[in-house]
């Protein structure tokens, strides 16, 4: 009897164990709860910079000293000297006195500032008073191609010289004044008046027989305007 009950009990115990195992095997297992972990890290420490190395200034090398130049002795020769020949001197040479002894300075004669005398006509606007050649101041002689009339001898240069000679009486006294005298100037650029006080340069310009030289003076610009307006002399043929 006991031998029959023992297998049954073993079977029941085994079934109970299996049942228990089956229940525990099929039951869900809850996931594990996370465990909070707090880490305390030390603050970062900056690495020390390397110490700066001082830079020494670079001194450029000194340039080499130039080699000394050789000394040369030059022969001093006087300026404008004439070399001497063997057996003679410069005075024996066939040269002029100006070359041998130097040119002499001869002062040129100058025209006086004021002068007078009987004169003669030597050009369309030129005179000779005594021994002084005179060019009328502030006046330009008419160009040779300008016409002041018809026929032969009607060119303005010839007409002006003829009219000036007719205007001045033979042996008449002429009074001249040089506005800006210059030393060494033989020809006098002068303002000349006849015995009646007529300005000869202004008279030629007013008759259309000469032009006003504004490079020297503006005194005769008005007379030239009148001659141009009245078509006198060369203005009648322009």
C-alpha positions as CSV (number, residue, x, y, z in Angstrom):
1,X,0.0,0.0,0.0
2,X,2.7,2.3,0.9
3,X,4.5,1.4,-2.3
4,X,1.5,2.6,-4.3
5,X,1.0,5.8,-2.4
6,X,4.7,6.9,-2.7
7,X,4.7,7.3,-6.5
8,X,1.4,9.2,-6.4
9,X,2.8,11.6,-3.8
10,X,5.9,12.1,-5.9
11,X,3.8,12.8,-8.9
12,X,1.7,15.3,-6.9
13,X,4.8,17.0,-5.5
14,X,6.3,17.2,-8.9
15,X,3.1,18.6,-10.4
16,X,3.0,21.2,-7.7
17,X,6.6,22.1,-8.2
18,X,6.0,22.4,-12.0
19,X,2.9,24.5,-11.4
20,X,4.9,26.8,-9.1
21,X,7.6,27.0,-11.7
22,X,5.2,27.7,-14.5
23,X,3.6,30.5,-12.6
24,X,6.9,32.2,-11.7
25,X,8.2,31.8,-15.2
26,X,5.2,33.4,-16.9
27,X,4.9,36.3,-14.3
28,X,6.2,39.7,-15.7
29,X,9.4,41.0,-14.2
30,X,9.4,44.7,-13.4
31,X,12.3,46.8,-14.9
32,X,14.9,47.9,-12.5
33,X,14.6,51.5,-11.3
34,X,17.5,53.8,-12.4
35,X,19.7,54.9,-9.6
36,X,20.6,58.6,-9.8
37,X,24.3,59.2,-9.8
38,X,25.7,62.7,-9.1
39,X,29.3,63.3,-10.3
40,X,31.2,66.3,-8.9
41,X,33.9,67.3,-11.3
42,X,36.7,69.8,-10.3
43,X,36.7,73.1,-12.2
44,X,38.9,73.2,-15.2
45,X,42.3,74.7,-14.6
46,X,43.9,76.7,-17.5
47,X,47.3,75.6,-18.5
48,X,50.0,78.2,-17.8
49,X,51.2,80.0,-20.9
50,X,54.9,79.7,-21.7
51,X,56.9,82.8,-20.7
52,X,57.7,85.2,-23.6
53,X,61.2,85.0,-24.8
54,X,62.7,88.6,-25.2
55,X,63.7,89.4,-28.8
56,X,67.0,91.1,-29.1
57,X,67.2,94.0,-31.7
58,X,69.2,93.1,-34.8
59,X,71.9,95.6,-35.6
60,X,72.7,95.7,-39.3
61,X,76.3,95.3,-40.1
62,X,78.2,98.5,-40.7
63,X,78.9,99.2,-44.4
64,X,82.5,98.7,-45.4
65,X,84.6,101.8,-45.5
66,X,85.4,102.9,-49.1
67,X,88.9,102.6,-50.2
68,X,90.8,105.9,-50.2
69,X,91.0,107.7,-53.6
70,X,94.4,108.3,-55.0
71,X,95.5,111.9,-54.8
72,X,96.0,113.6,-58.1
73,X,97.8,117.0,-58.4
74,X,96.4,119.2,-61.2
75,X,98.4,121.8,-62.9
76,X,96.9,125.3,-62.4
77,X,96.6,127.1,-65.7
78,X,95.5,130.8,-65.8
79,X,92.4,131.5,-67.7
80,X,92.7,132.8,-71.3
81,X,96.5,132.5,-71.1
82,X,98.6,132.2,-74.2
83,X,101.2,129.4,-73.9
84,X,104.8,130.6,-74.4
85,X,106.8,129.2,-77.2
86,X,110.4,128.2,-77.0
87,X,112.7,131.1,-77.5
88,X,110.0,133.8,-77.2
89,X,107.0,135.1,-75.2
90,X,103.3,135.6,-76.0
91,X,104.1,139.2,-77.1
92,X,106.2,137.8,-80.0
93,X,103.2,135.9,-81.5
94,X,101.4,137.2,-84.5
95,X,98.3,138.1,-82.6
96,X,96.3,141.3,-82.1
97,X,96.8,143.5,-79.0
98,X,93.3,142.5,-77.9
99,X,94.2,138.9,-77.7
100,X,97.7,139.5,-76.3
101,X,96.8,142.1,-73.7
102,X,93.0,141.8,-73.4
103,X,90.2,143.8,-75.0
104,X,90.0,147.4,-73.8
105,X,86.5,148.6,-72.8
106,X,85.6,151.8,-74.7
107,X,82.4,153.4,-73.4
108,X,79.8,153.9,-76.0
109,X,78.4,157.4,-76.5
110,X,74.8,157.9,-75.3
111,X,72.2,160.2,-76.6
112,X,71.5,163.3,-74.4
113,X,68.2,163.5,-72.5
114,X,67.2,166.8,-74.0
115,X,68.6,168.4,-77.1
116,X,67.6,170.7,-79.9
117,X,68.8,172.0,-83.3
118,X,68.0,172.1,-86.9
119,X,67.2,168.7,-88.3
120,X,66.6,166.8,-91.4
121,X,64.2,163.9,-92.2
122,X,66.0,160.6,-92.7
123,X,63.0,158.2,-92.7
124,X,59.2,157.9,-92.3
125,X,59.5,158.6,-88.6
126,X,63.2,159.3,-88.2
127,X,65.2,162.5,-88.0
128,X,68.8,163.6,-87.5
129,X,69.2,166.6,-85.3
130,X,72.8,167.9,-85.3
131,X,74.7,164.6,-85.0
132,X,72.1,162.8,-83.0
133,X,70.0,160.2,-84.9
134,X,66.4,160.3,-83.6
135,X,63.5,157.8,-83.9
136,X,60.2,159.3,-82.9
137,X,59.0,157.8,-79.6
138,X,55.7,156.0,-79.4
139,X,55.4,155.8,-83.2
140,X,55.7,152.8,-85.6
141,X,56.6,153.4,-89.2
142,X,53.9,152.2,-91.6
143,X,54.6,148.8,-93.3
144,X,56.1,149.1,-96.8
145,X,53.2,147.3,-98.4
146,X,50.6,149.7,-97.0
147,X,49.1,152.2,-99.5
148,X,48.4,155.8,-98.5
149,X,47.4,157.1,-102.0
150,X,47.3,156.3,-105.7
151,X,50.0,156.2,-108.3
152,X,53.8,156.0,-107.9
153,X,55.3,156.8,-104.5
154,X,51.9,156.2,-102.8
155,X,53.3,153.6,-100.4
156,X,52.9,154.8,-96.9
157,X,56.6,154.8,-96.0
158,X,57.4,157.1,-98.9
159,X,54.4,159.2,-98.3
160,X,55.2,159.7,-94.6
161,X,58.8,160.7,-95.2
162,X,57.7,163.2,-97.9
163,X,54.9,164.6,-95.7
164,X,57.3,165.1,-92.7
165,X,59.9,166.8,-94.9
166,X,57.2,169.1,-96.3
167,X,55.9,169.9,-92.8
168,X,59.3,170.9,-91.4
169,X,60.7,174.1,-92.9
170,X,64.3,174.1,-93.9
171,X,66.6,175.0,-91.0
172,X,63.6,174.9,-88.6
173,X,64.5,174.3,-84.9
174,X,63.3,171.0,-83.4
175,X,63.2,170.4,-79.7
176,X,63.4,166.8,-78.4
177,X,63.1,165.0,-75.1
178,X,64.1,161.4,-74.4
179,X,61.5,159.9,-72.0
180,X,63.6,156.9,-70.8
181,X,67.3,157.4,-71.6
182,X,69.5,154.3,-71.5
183,X,73.3,154.3,-71.4
184,X,75.1,153.2,-74.5
185,X,72.0,153.8,-76.8
186,X,73.2,156.1,-79.6
187,X,69.8,156.4,-81.4
188,X,67.5,158.6,-79.3
189,X,63.8,157.5,-79.0
190,X,62.5,161.0,-78.4
191,X,59.4,163.1,-78.4
192,X,60.1,165.9,-80.8
193,X,58.3,169.2,-81.3
194,X,58.6,171.7,-84.2
195,X,59.1,175.4,-83.8
196,X,55.3,175.8,-83.4
197,X,55.1,173.2,-80.6
198,X,53.5,170.5,-82.8
199,X,54.3,166.9,-81.7
200,X,55.7,165.4,-84.9
201,X,54.9,161.8,-83.8
202,X,51.3,162.6,-82.9
203,X,51.0,164.6,-86.2
204,X,52.1,161.6,-88.3
205,X,49.6,159.2,-86.5
206,X,46.7,161.7,-86.8
207,X,47.3,162.0,-90.6
208,X,47.3,158.2,-90.9
209,X,50.9,158.1,-92.0
210,X,52.2,156.1,-88.9
211,X,50.8,153.8,-86.3
212,X,50.8,154.2,-82.5
213,X,53.4,152.0,-80.8
214,X,51.5,151.0,-77.7
215,X,54.5,149.0,-76.6
216,X,56.2,152.3,-75.8
217,X,53.3,154.6,-75.0
218,X,49.5,155.0,-75.2
219,X,49.7,158.7,-75.9
220,X,48.9,158.4,-79.6
221,X,46.1,155.7,-79.3
222,X,43.4,158.4,-79.5
223,X,45.0,160.1,-82.5
224,X,45.1,156.7,-84.3
225,X,41.4,156.1,-83.5
226,X,40.5,159.5,-85.1
227,X,42.5,158.8,-88.2
228,X,40.9,155.4,-88.5
229,X,37.4,156.9,-88.1
230,X,38.1,159.6,-90.8
231,X,39.8,157.1,-93.2
232,X,43.0,159.1,-93.3
233,X,46.2,157.9,-94.9
234,X,46.6,154.1,-94.7
235,X,43.2,153.7,-93.1
236,X,41.5,154.8,-96.3
237,X,43.0,151.7,-98.1
238,X,42.4,149.0,-95.4
